[in-house]
Amino acid sequence: MATVTGSVLVVDDDPAICIVVGEALRRQGHKVKTAASIRERSALLKSFSPDVLITDVILPDGDGLDDIADIIANEPEMNVIVLSAQNTLNTAIRATEKGAFEYLPKPFDLNELTRAVADALATRRPEEATSATDELPHDGLPLVGRSPAMQEVYRTIARVLSNDLSILVLGESGTGKELVAEAIHSLGQRRTRPFVAINMAAIPRELIEAELFGYEKGAFTGAHARTAGKFEQAQGGTLFLDEIGDMPMEAQTRLLRVLQSGEVTTVGGSKPVRVNVRIIAATNRQLPDLIEDGRFRQDLYYRLNVVPIDLPPLRERREDVILLARHFLERAAQEGLPRKTLSDDAAQLLMAYHWPGNVRELQNLMQRLAVLSRENVIAADILRQALPLGAAPAGSGATADQLAGAVREWARRQLGVGGGQLQRTLHDDLLGMVEPVLIQETLASVDGNQIRAAGLLGINRNTLRRKLTDYGLDPVQLRLPD
């Protein structure tokens, strides 16, 4: 499918924003230049006449909106998109009065920005449009979100695109760790080479070394021919090691040797093969805890954890929930499923749900609703039926003591029948009251063991520690009352 392309000038004093936005637009076939100040912008505009100008408002040498009207008057075919962290009504009004085509507050969603560029280009006269017929992705990043937590992820991604440092992506299951790895690869300097992924938890322990490093004919039963491993398959590109915390110790030792030497020896072979790959690892487990238990090599951890990227769970970036839900509904429609939208009540219900399965759960839910909902607008009662039993937010009318008591009894019942992951499903305005009770009861039931408590609560230990500090809880003093 042909994609309308054009030239874009990005003006922002944050190098990370220039890199990420610039690379995302180049992937769509646009010609992109960047500037960090009004002076640089003015100099570039003397020799470069972009179809779209993307500019920040607060720049090192002045207000980026001051001369926008003059620029548009001199270049009437140029559309201007204004970005600003000054998310006030006054800024939006000023941008509109100056003639801006679009105004996006920071933090912005990159995919929303690239769509705004496409819309701006589509307003040009047809004879001025150009087309790119190569198969370029329609989205700037395979990630969606404008929350501050996701903006920090974008900034880190931008900082690692021009180097080959090893990266460790941390986060709960379903937060999008592989999408981060794909983004780093597809925007980075290795994007023309292979991206190869391997999930350590999905491969039998005895076959992990053969899968990673390859094997020779006759190395073991069923090895009928020499087979290249993932390292060789990813030559020149990126190797994504998912669920690295599940890698057996013997394979960890061999992996460390490969990372140190840059050479791979196949199972059953003797001649090393030189490999050049970028390593991105990911895990939903706490590797320092595994190191303490003797189940993960500390030296390998240091090799992998050069640049950590910590993906927040969806419940900690609730401002992205509706954006993601609409994104998944739109994607479902593009894939041939019926086009659906969310009612206001359904959107509120989505915001209230705790999302134990994170972004993956939300995506699956939207696909299911796109198929099963008979109406074009998804109502709250339809959504409530699709959510797990008991997922609706708590009702009104109960006192704080009654709610806390009910939650305490519920937590004890859950723990009394063997525990399992405690899925909290409470509305945001009740969370501050209920969450400390859940944490208290869970920690008391495991005698203050934070690793076990975090597992029961469905969060990582770092998150639990932060919540203990936020709520002023002391795990040493927590004991179940008689």
MIMIZA-362885 format. One record per residue (C-alpha): residue in three letters; x, y, z. Coordinates in steps of 0.5 Angstrom, whole numbers. Example, Ala and Ser with C-alpha at 12.3 -4.5 7.8 and 13.67 -1.06 7.14 Angstrom:
% residues 2
[site ala,[25,-9,16]],
[site ser,[27,-2,14]],
This chain:
% residues 482
[site met,[0,0,0]],
[site ala,[3,7,-2]],
[site thr,[5,12,4]],
[site val,[5,19,3]],
[site thr,[11,22,5]],
[site gly,[15,29,5]],
[site ser,[20,33,9]],
[site val,[20,34,16]],
[site leu,[24,39,21]],
[site val,[24,37,28]],
[site val,[26,43,33]],
[site asp,[27,41,40]],
[site asp,[32,42,45]],
[site asp,[32,35,48]],
[site pro,[36,30,44]],
[site ala,[32,24,46]],
[site ile,[26,27,43]],
[site cys,[30,29,36]],
[site ile,[33,22,35]],
[site val,[26,18,37]],
[site val,[22,22,33]],
[site gly,[27,23,27]],
[site glu,[28,16,27]],
[site ala,[21,14,27]],
[site leu,[19,19,21]],
[site arg,[25,16,17]],
[site arg,[22,9,18]],
[site gln,[16,12,14]],
[site gly,[20,14,8]],
[site his,[20,22,10]],
[site lys,[26,26,10]],
[site val,[28,29,17]],
[site lys,[32,34,19]],
[site thr,[33,37,26]],
[site ala,[35,43,30]],
[site ala,[35,45,38]],
[site ser,[34,52,38]],
[site ile,[30,58,34]],
[site arg,[37,60,31]],
[site glu,[38,53,28]],
[site arg,[31,53,26]],
[site ser,[32,59,22]],
[site ala,[38,57,19]],
[site leu,[35,51,16]],
[site leu,[29,54,14]],
[site lys,[33,58,9]],
[site ser,[36,52,5]],
[site phe,[31,47,7]],
[site ser,[23,48,6]],
[site pro,[20,42,10]],
[site asp,[13,40,8]],
[site val,[12,39,16]],
[site leu,[15,43,22]],
[site ile,[15,40,29]],
[site thr,[17,45,34]],
[site asp,[17,45,41]],
[site val,[15,52,45]],
[site ile,[20,53,50]],
[site leu,[27,53,47]],
[site pro,[34,55,49]],
[site asp,[34,62,46]],
[site gly,[26,64,46]],
[site asp,[19,62,45]],
[site gly,[18,57,39]],
[site leu,[11,60,38]],
[site asp,[13,68,37]],
[site asp,[15,67,29]],
[site ile,[11,61,27]],
[site ala,[5,66,24]],
[site asp,[11,69,20]],
[site ile,[14,62,18]],
[site ile,[7,60,16]],
[site ala,[6,67,12]],
[site asn,[12,66,8]],
[site glu,[11,58,7]],
[site pro,[3,57,6]],
[site glu,[4,50,4]],
[site met,[8,48,10]],
[site asn,[4,45,16]],
[site val,[6,46,23]],
[site ile,[5,42,29]],
[site val,[7,45,36]],
[site leu,[9,41,42]],
[site ser,[9,43,49]],
[site ala,[10,41,56]],
[site gln,[7,47,58]],
[site asn,[0,44,58]],
[site thr,[-5,50,59]],
[site leu,[-11,52,55]],
[site asn,[-7,59,54]],
[site thr,[-1,55,50]],
[site ala,[-7,51,46]],
[site ile,[-10,57,44]],
[site arg,[-4,61,42]],
[site ala,[-2,55,38]],
[site thr,[-8,55,34]],
[site glu,[-8,63,33]],
[site lys,[-1,63,30]],
[site gly,[-4,58,25]],
[site ala,[-1,51,28]],
[site phe,[-4,45,24]],
[site glu,[-4,41,31]],
[site tyr,[-2,42,38]],
[site leu,[0,36,42]],
[site pro,[2,37,49]],
[site lys,[8,33,52]],
[site pro,[9,28,54]],
[site phe,[6,26,47]],
[site asp,[5,19,44]],
[site leu,[10,18,38]],
[site asn,[4,14,34]],
[site glu,[0,20,35]],
[site leu,[5,25,33]],
[site thr,[7,20,27]],
[site arg,[-1,20,25]],
[site ala,[-1,28,26]],
[site val,[5,28,21]],
[site ala,[1,24,16]],
[site asp,[-5,28,17]],
[site ala,[-1,34,15]],
[site leu,[2,31,9]],
[site ala,[-5,29,7]],
[site thr,[-8,36,6]],
[site arg,[-3,38,1]],
[site arg,[-5,38,-6]],
[site pro,[-5,31,-9]],
[site glu,[1,33,-15]],
[site glu,[5,35,-9]],
[site ala,[5,29,-5]],
[site thr,[10,23,-6]],
[site ser,[9,16,-5]],
[site ala,[13,10,-2]],
[site thr,[11,3,-4]],
[site asp,[16,0,0]],
[site glu,[13,-4,6]],
[site leu,[15,1,12]],
[site pro,[11,0,18]],
[site his,[5,5,20]],
[site asp,[7,6,27]],
[site gly,[13,10,29]],
[site leu,[14,5,35]],
[site pro,[11,-2,37]],
[site leu,[9,2,43]],
[site val,[4,6,45]],
[site gly,[3,11,51]],
[site arg,[4,18,53]],
[site ser,[5,17,61]],
[site pro,[11,20,64]],
[site ala,[13,13,66]],
[site met,[13,11,58]],
[site gln,[16,18,56]],
[site glu,[22,16,60]],
[site val,[22,9,57]],
[site tyr,[22,13,50]],
[site arg,[28,17,52]],
[site thr,[32,11,54]],
[site ile,[31,8,48]],
[site ala,[33,14,44]],
[site arg,[40,14,48]],
[site val,[42,7,46]],
[site leu,[40,7,39]],
[site ser,[47,10,37]],
[site asn,[51,4,41]],
[site asp,[51,-3,42]],
[site leu,[51,-3,50]],
[site ser,[48,-9,53]],
[site ile,[41,-8,55]],
[site leu,[36,-11,60]],
[site val,[29,-10,60]],
[site leu,[25,-11,66]],
[site gly,[18,-12,68]],
[site glu,[12,-16,69]],
[site ser,[9,-21,64]],
[site gly,[5,-18,59]],
[site thr,[8,-11,59]],
[site gly,[11,-11,53]],
[site lys,[19,-13,54]],
[site glu,[20,-16,47]],
[site leu,[16,-10,44]],
[site val,[22,-5,47]],
[site ala,[27,-10,44]],
[site glu,[24,-9,37]],
[site ala,[24,-2,38]],
[site ile,[31,-1,39]],
[site his,[33,-6,34]],
[site ser,[28,-3,28]],
[site leu,[30,4,30]],
[site gly,[38,3,31]],
[site gln,[44,2,27]],
[site arg,[43,-6,26]],
[site arg,[36,-5,23]],
[site thr,[38,-8,16]],
[site arg,[40,-14,20]],
[site pro,[36,-20,23]],
[site phe,[32,-19,30]],
[site val,[32,-26,33]],
[site ala,[28,-28,39]],
[site ile,[29,-34,44]],
[site asn,[25,-35,50]],
[site met,[29,-39,55]],
[site ala,[22,-41,59]],
[site ala,[19,-44,53]],
[site ile,[25,-49,51]],
[site pro,[27,-55,55]],
[site arg,[33,-54,59]],
[site glu,[37,-60,55]],
[site leu,[36,-56,49]],
[site ile,[38,-49,51]],
[site glu,[45,-49,49]],
[site ala,[44,-53,42]],
[site glu,[38,-47,41]],
[site leu,[43,-42,42]],
[site phe,[50,-44,40]],
[site gly,[48,-49,34]],
[site tyr,[50,-56,34]],
[site glu,[54,-61,29]],
[site lys,[51,-67,26]],
[site gly,[51,-73,30]],
[site ala,[52,-68,37]],
[site phe,[46,-72,40]],
[site thr,[40,-76,38]],
[site gly,[36,-73,32]],
[site ala,[42,-68,30]],
[site his,[42,-70,23]],
[site ala,[46,-64,20]],
[site arg,[50,-58,22]],
[site thr,[45,-53,25]],
[site ala,[46,-46,26]],
[site gly,[44,-43,33]],
[site lys,[41,-36,35]],
[site phe,[47,-33,35]],
[site glu,[49,-34,28]],
[site gln,[42,-33,26]],
[site ala,[43,-26,29]],
[site gln,[49,-25,25]],
[site gly,[50,-17,25]],
[site gly,[43,-16,28]],
[site thr,[40,-17,35]],
[site leu,[39,-23,39]],
[site phe,[33,-22,44]],
[site leu,[34,-27,50]],
[site asp,[27,-27,53]],
[site glu,[26,-30,61]],
[site ile,[34,-30,62]],
[site gly,[32,-31,69]],
[site asp,[30,-38,67]],
[site met,[37,-40,64]],
[site pro,[40,-46,67]],
[site met,[47,-45,70]],
[site glu,[51,-49,65]],
[site ala,[48,-45,60]],
[site gln,[49,-38,63]],
[site thr,[57,-40,64]],
[site arg,[57,-41,56]],
[site leu,[53,-35,55]],
[site leu,[58,-31,59]],
[site arg,[64,-34,55]],
[site val,[61,-32,48]],
[site leu,[60,-25,51]],
[site gln,[67,-24,53]],
[site ser,[70,-27,47]],
[site gly,[65,-26,41]],
[site glu,[66,-33,39]],
[site val,[61,-39,39]],
[site thr,[63,-46,39]],
[site thr,[57,-51,37]],
[site val,[55,-57,41]],
[site gly,[59,-62,39]],
[site gly,[64,-58,35]],
[site ser,[71,-55,36]],
[site lys,[72,-49,31]],
[site pro,[69,-43,34]],
[site val,[65,-38,30]],
[site arg,[66,-31,30]],
[site val,[59,-27,32]],
[site asn,[57,-20,32]],
[site val,[51,-19,35]],
[site arg,[47,-14,40]],
[site ile,[45,-17,46]],
[site ile,[38,-15,49]],
[site ala,[36,-19,55]],
[site ala,[29,-19,59]],
[site thr,[26,-22,65]],
[site asn,[20,-21,70]],
[site arg,[24,-24,75]],
[site gln,[28,-21,80]],
[site leu,[35,-23,78]],
[site pro,[39,-20,85]],
[site asp,[35,-25,89]],
[site leu,[36,-31,84]],
[site ile,[44,-29,85]],
[site glu,[43,-29,92]],
[site asp,[40,-36,92]],
[site gly,[45,-38,87]],
[site arg,[41,-39,81]],
[site phe,[44,-34,77]],
[site arg,[51,-32,75]],
[site gln,[53,-25,78]],
[site asp,[58,-23,73]],
[site leu,[53,-25,67]],
[site tyr,[48,-20,71]],
[site tyr,[53,-15,70]],
[site arg,[55,-16,63]],
[site leu,[47,-16,61]],
[site asn,[45,-10,66]],
[site val,[49,-5,62]],
[site val,[43,-1,61]],
[site pro,[37,-3,65]],
[site ile,[30,-1,62]],
[site asp,[24,-2,67]],
[site leu,[17,-2,64]],
[site pro,[12,0,69]],
[site pro,[6,-5,70]],
[site leu,[-1,-2,66]],
[site arg,[-4,-1,73]],
[site glu,[2,5,74]],
[site arg,[1,8,68]],
[site arg,[-7,8,68]],
[site glu,[-7,15,63]],
[site asp,[-5,10,58]],
[site val,[-11,5,59]],
[site ile,[-16,8,54]],
[site leu,[-11,10,49]],
[site leu,[-8,3,49]],
[site ala,[-15,0,48]],
[site arg,[-17,5,43]],
[site his,[-11,3,39]],
[site phe,[-12,-4,40]],
[site leu,[-20,-3,37]],
[site glu,[-17,0,31]],
[site arg,[-12,-5,30]],
[site ala,[-17,-10,30]],
[site ala,[-21,-6,25]],
[site gln,[-15,-6,21]],
[site glu,[-15,-13,21]],
[site gly,[-22,-14,19]],
[site leu,[-26,-15,25]],
[site pro,[-32,-10,26]],
[site arg,[-30,-3,28]],
[site lys,[-32,-2,35]],
[site thr,[-31,4,40]],
[site leu,[-32,5,48]],
[site ser,[-38,8,51]],
[site asp,[-36,13,57]],
[site asp,[-38,8,62]],
[site ala,[-34,3,59]],
[site ala,[-28,7,59]],
[site gln,[-29,9,66]],
[site leu,[-29,1,68]],
[site leu,[-23,0,64]],
[site met,[-19,5,68]],
[site ala,[-22,2,75]],
[site tyr,[-19,-5,73]],
[site his,[-13,-7,76]],
[site trp,[-10,-11,70]],
[site pro,[-6,-16,73]],
[site gly,[-4,-19,65]],
[site asn,[-2,-12,63]],
[site val,[-2,-9,56]],
[site arg,[-3,-17,53]],
[site glu,[-9,-18,57]],
[site leu,[-12,-11,55]],
[site gln,[-10,-13,48]],
[site asn,[-14,-20,48]],
[site leu,[-20,-17,52]],
[site met,[-21,-11,46]],
[site gln,[-20,-17,41]],
[site arg,[-25,-21,44]],
[site leu,[-30,-15,45]],
[site ala,[-29,-13,37]],
[site val,[-31,-20,36]],
[site leu,[-37,-22,41]],
[site ser,[-40,-15,42]],
[site arg,[-46,-14,38]],
[site glu,[-46,-7,38]],
[site asn,[-42,-2,35]],
[site val,[-41,2,42]],
[site ile,[-38,-3,47]],
[site ala,[-42,-1,53]],
[site ala,[-40,-2,61]],
[site asp,[-45,-8,62]],
[site ile,[-42,-12,56]],
[site leu,[-35,-10,58]],
[site arg,[-36,-12,65]],
[site gln,[-39,-19,63]],
[site ala,[-32,-20,59]],
[site leu,[-28,-18,65]],
[site pro,[-26,-24,70]],
[site leu,[-31,-25,76]],
[site gly,[-30,-20,81]],
[site ala,[-27,-15,77]],
[site ala,[-32,-9,78]],
[site pro,[-30,-3,82]],
[site ala,[-32,-4,89]],
[site gly,[-39,0,90]],
[site ser,[-41,6,94]],
[site gly,[-44,6,101]],
[site ala,[-39,2,105]],
[site thr,[-35,6,111]],
[site ala,[-28,6,110]],
[site asp,[-28,1,116]],
[site gln,[-33,-4,113]],
[site leu,[-29,-4,106]],
[site ala,[-22,-5,110]],
[site gly,[-25,-11,114]],
[site ala,[-28,-14,108]],
[site val,[-21,-14,104]],
[site arg,[-18,-16,110]],
[site glu,[-22,-22,111]],
[site trp,[-22,-23,103]],
[site ala,[-14,-23,103]],
[site arg,[-14,-28,109]],
[site arg,[-19,-33,105]],
[site gln,[-15,-33,99]],
[site leu,[-8,-34,103]],
[site gly,[-12,-39,107]],
[site val,[-13,-44,101]],
[site gly,[-6,-44,99]],
[site gly,[-5,-37,96]],
[site gly,[-4,-36,89]],
[site gln,[-3,-29,86]],
[site leu,[-7,-24,89]],
[site gln,[-11,-20,84]],
[site arg,[-13,-13,86]],
[site thr,[-19,-10,83]],
[site leu,[-21,-4,86]],
[site his,[-22,3,84]],
[site asp,[-17,8,84]],
[site asp,[-20,12,89]],
[site leu,[-20,6,94]],
[site leu,[-13,4,93]],
[site gly,[-10,8,98]],
[site met,[-14,5,103]],
[site val,[-14,-2,101]],
[site glu,[-7,-3,98]],
[site pro,[-4,-2,105]],
[site val,[-9,-8,108]],
[site leu,[-7,-13,103]],
[site ile,[0,-11,103]],
[site gln,[0,-12,111]],
[site glu,[-4,-18,111]],
[site thr,[0,-22,105]],
[site leu,[7,-20,109]],
[site ala,[4,-22,115]],
[site ser,[2,-29,112]],
[site val,[9,-30,110]],
[site asp,[13,-28,116]],
[site gly,[15,-21,113]],
[site asn,[18,-25,107]],
[site gln,[18,-20,101]],
[site ile,[20,-24,96]],
[site arg,[14,-29,97]],
[site ala,[9,-23,99]],
[site ala,[11,-20,92]],
[site gly,[10,-26,88]],
[site leu,[3,-27,92]],
[site leu,[1,-20,90]],
[site gly,[3,-20,83]],
[site ile,[8,-15,83]],
[site asn,[16,-15,83]],
[site arg,[20,-14,90]],
[site asn,[22,-7,88]],
[site thr,[15,-5,87]],
[site leu,[13,-8,94]],
[site arg,[19,-4,97]],
[site arg,[17,3,94]],
[site lys,[10,1,97]],
[site leu,[12,0,104]],
[site thr,[16,6,104]],
[site asp,[10,10,101]],
[site tyr,[5,7,106]],
[site gly,[10,7,112]],
[site leu,[10,0,113]],
[site asp,[15,-4,117]],
[site pro,[15,-11,115]],
[site val,[19,-14,121]],
[site gln,[13,-12,125]],
[site leu,[8,-15,121]],
[site arg,[5,-21,124]],
[site leu,[-2,-24,124]],
[site pro,[-6,-22,130]],
[site asp,[-9,-28,134]],
